[in-house]
């Protein structure tokens, strides 16, 4: 009996040892399995939340798309309006430039007409007149009034056989109610002194008028003094010339 008890106790100890070797790893394995499945479950739940979040984004995205389309539409309308305004401004600017060019062309034509009219008036004041006094041929080539200046262009030719003497550059003119003598510093050519037979002289007499109000003068009187030959015979050169 005592041997049986000892045997039983020894068997029980061995059994406990065996069971400890079996159950401890099994318990660890079960714990690991539980942890693994727990991790899987947590992962599945987390993925489910993510899936729900993505679903919400997918659901809400169609709501944002019309708003984006609306914003695009508004931007397109605004851009179209801006382009339309730019186009209208460009057309307005082109019209203004066209009107300005037409106005400039009109002003240019009017200026040309005015200039032509002024030239016609100036031409109308030019006078060509010829005289022959004691064998001296005298030609008034033109008379020009330009502001305060009056110019007389003269050509003389001695067709006689004697030396003649004259001093046109010391003579006077009478215009309106003013008497003027030529400015010898502004005269050109040789229109004074002796002129021998066959000789031609040409010059310009310049008179400085008191002001520039003589453009409308209708006539001018020339009082250029005497023309004298070698025998001291003389004749005065005087004449009134119509300017208009």
Secondary structure, 3 states (H helix, E strand, C coil): CHHHHHHHHHHHHHHHHHHHHHHHHHHHHHHHHHHHHHHHHHHHHHHHHHHHHHHHHHHHHHHHHHHHHHHHHHHHHHHHHHHHHHHHHHHHHHHHHHHHHHHHHHHHHHHHHHHHHHHHHHHHHCCCEEEEECCEEEEEEEEEEECCEEEEEEEEEECCCCCEEEEHHHCEEEECCEEEECCCCCCEECCEEEECCCCEEEEEEEEECCCCCCCCCCEEEEEEEEEECCCCCEEEEEEEEECC
